[in-house]
Amino acid sequence: LFLRTEVLIVMGSASYIFGTQILGIYTSNSEVIKSGLEIISITTIPYFLCGIMDVFVGALRGIGYSILPMLVSLTGVCLIRVIWIFTVFKAVHTTFSLYISYPITWVITLVAHGICFMVVRKKIRRVA
């Protein structure tokens, strides 16, 4: 978990630092690069949260609970993001308000997966 987190933080930071050069591979349009840098600045550094979230998902699947993490992920990452688009993004209507939904839903889903993991682990320990 910690090695994966460290790698994701380093890779996210590197993509932020070298964002202009990376985006320059795909386009020379300065407006496109500016827009790309905006999403990179919001999503790449906290991307490690998504990795930690996936660790909880894998742990739950590994102990025989596959439906629960699927439902939590669909709710947290998909449903909440769609609700965000129809509420916050509709009200504010900036690219920042759209892009910030990624790390916000990662945190919400990570917390939900963490709670599910703790509950399942407690249930398994009680049975054993």
N, C-alpha and C positions, 0 to 999 in steps of 0.2 A: 504494500500500500504506500509506504513512504517513498520508496524508490520511484514508483510510478508517478506519485505526486511531484516529486522533485524534477523528474524528466519533463512532465507537463508544464511546470512553472518555467523551466529553462526554455523549452521550445516555444511556449506562449510569449515569453519575454523577447526571445530572439525574433519571432515573427513580427512583434510590435516594433522592435528596434530597426529591423531591416524591411519593414513594410513597404516603403517606397520602392526599394529595389525588387522585392518579390512581385509587387503589383506591376512594376515596369516590364516584367516578362510578358504580361498579357496585354498591356495597353500603354500607349504614350499620352493618352488623353488625361490632362491634369485634373479635370472634374471627376472622372472615374476613379483616379488614384486617390483623390481627396475623399470621395465617398467610401472607397475601400479601406482607407486608413481609419475612418470613423468606426466602421464595424470591427476592424482589427483591434482598435484601442479599447473597445468595450467587451469583446468576447474572448480574445486570446489569452490574456493574463489570468482571468478567473476560470479558464477552461478546465483546470485541474479539478474543479468542483464536479464537473461532469464525469471525470475519471473516478473520483471517490464514489459518486453515485453508482457507477457501473460495478464497482467492487461489492457494494451492498447487494446489488441485483444478482451478481454471480454467486455470492455467498448464500443468498436465499434459494437460488436455484440448486446450488450444490447440496443443500440439506433437504431438498425435495419439495420446495415451495416455488412453483414456476408461475402459477396464475396470479398470485398476489403481487409480485414485482412487476408483472406485465400490466396489471390494472393500475398500479400506482404510477408507473412510468407514463402510460397513456393519459392518465388524468393530469399528472403534474407537468409533463412536458408538452403534451398536445392540447388538452382541454383548457388548461389555465392560460396557455399562450393564445388560443383562439378567443377566449373571454377577454384577455388583455387587449387584443387587436380591436374588438368591438366596443371596448369601453375606454381604456386609457389612450390608446393610439388614436381612436376616433375623436377624442376630446382634445388631445394635444397636437396630434398629427405632425410629428417631426420624426426624422429617421432615428434620432437618439431614443425617443420613446418606444420605437419599434425594436431597436437593437438591444436595449436594456432588458427587454423581456427574456432574453436568453439566460443571462446569469441569474435573474430573479427566479425564473422557473427551475433552474438547476438547484438553487438553494432550497426552494420549497420542496422539490422532489427528493433531494438528498436528505433533508430532515425527515420527510415521510418514510423513506426507505430505512433510515436509521432507527426510527421508532418501530417500524415493522420488524426489523432484524432483532431488536431488543425483546419485543414481545414474543416472537417465535423462539428465540434462544431460551427465554425464561420458560416457555411452554415445554420445550424439549427437555430442559433440565429437570422440570417437575416430573415428567413422565419417566425419565431414566433413573 
